[in-house]
Each structure stands twice: as C-alpha cells, then as structure tokens.
Amino acid sequence: MNLPNALTITRIFLVPLLVVVLLTKFEGQALLGIPTPIVGAAIFGLASVTDWLDGFLARRRGQVTSLGRMMDPIADKLLTSAAFISLVQLGLAPAWMVAIIIGREFAITALRSLAYSRGVTIPASPLGKIKMGSQVTAILLLIVGWGPIPQLAPLGYAALWVVMAAAIVSAVDYYRRFQRLVNARVTDVNIVRERREIDRRTANREH
C-alpha cells in the first residue's frame, strides 16, 4: 500500500475517534486537560489535511490508483457526515440542513455510480471543491464555537448556509453534466452501430 492510500485509510480511522470525542461527556468537558471541542477540532482538522495531502502526494508521486479513487470520496463522506451528525446531536446544527447536505452526498454518489455503469466518468466540479472547503470551515467554526470561543458560532452558522447553497447548486450541476455526458455517449454508440450496419450491408452487396 502506498502513502496516499495509507493517509486515506487513516482519515477513515479518525472518524470514530472524532465521534467519541465530540459525543462522550468527559468530566469537566476536557480530555487530558484539553477542552474536548479543541481536541475534536484538532482531529477533524488533521483528517481534513489528509484529504488534501493524499491527493497531492498521489499526483506528485504518480501513485494514483483505482483503490485510491474509490476510497477517497468514501472517506470524505464518512468524515463530514459523522461530523455533521455529531453537531446535530449536540444541538449545534439544524437537522434539516444536515439532512439536505448529507442527502446530496448520497444522491451524487448514486449518480456517479450510474454514470460509471454506462461507461461515463463525471469529473469533479469546482463547485464541489467550494462545497468541501465551506464544509470544513463550517464544521471547525461550529466545534470551536461550542467550546472556548463562542463568538465563532455565528460564523459557523453562516458558513453552514454557504455549504447548503453550494450543495444544492453543485447537485444541479452534476445532474446536468450527467444528462449531457450520457446523451453524448448514447449518440456515439448509435453512430457506431449505424456505421457497422452500413459496412455490413456494403460487404453483403460486394459478395
């Protein structure tokens, strides 16, 4: 296993640790003398850094693999979904907003899987990168605002609205590109079939 894939797996293993730290009621709301919101934010921040680092190293070292391409989005969704659900449990994020954000993730995953089954690959969208960046920002601000710096909580809520807007817009963008790419694929297949049929008829006439 190469280093980028190892970082992706590390991110997956950090998910349950993050949930335990956020949802366990430690005495004095501190872990080893450190406020649990700070520990939770540090774990989430570290996991988010591995998200950037594994892709960077994979491209830099030429270690892009099918396993990495499959595991990376799964790790991202596990991390952000676990963080958002924990925030809902703590009363730090509205459940309906989190439902929309997580629902979008599953819908896009299903759409990309359907496209792949038809021989079409939907490339990542710049809107998706904006969504991911705003997700990380919102989660960090809400976690830290829960603890020692409550002044950051309103910024976290504002970032959460950005996440939801980006999630909806990027979902619509993915669907439009899916339709366009699949239709183009069907057209190409029909053209190839027509050409083969013409070639077959021409060959039969010559005989």
HELIX and SHEET records of a PDB file:
HELIX    1   1 LEU A    3  LEU A   23  1                                  21    
HELIX    2   2 GLU A   27  GLN A   29  5                                   3    
HELIX    3   3 THR A   36  ARG A   61  1                                  26    
HELIX    4   4 SER A   66  GLN A   89  1                                  24    
HELIX    5   5 ALA A   95  SER A  117  1                                  23    
HELIX    6   6 PRO A  126  TRP A  146  1                                  21    
HELIX    7   7 PRO A  150  LEU A  152  5                                   3    
HELIX    8   8 ALA A  153  GLU A  206  1                                  54    
SHEET    1   A 2 ALA A  30  LEU A  31  0                                        
SHEET    2   A 2 ILE A  34  PRO A  35 -1                                        
END                                                                             
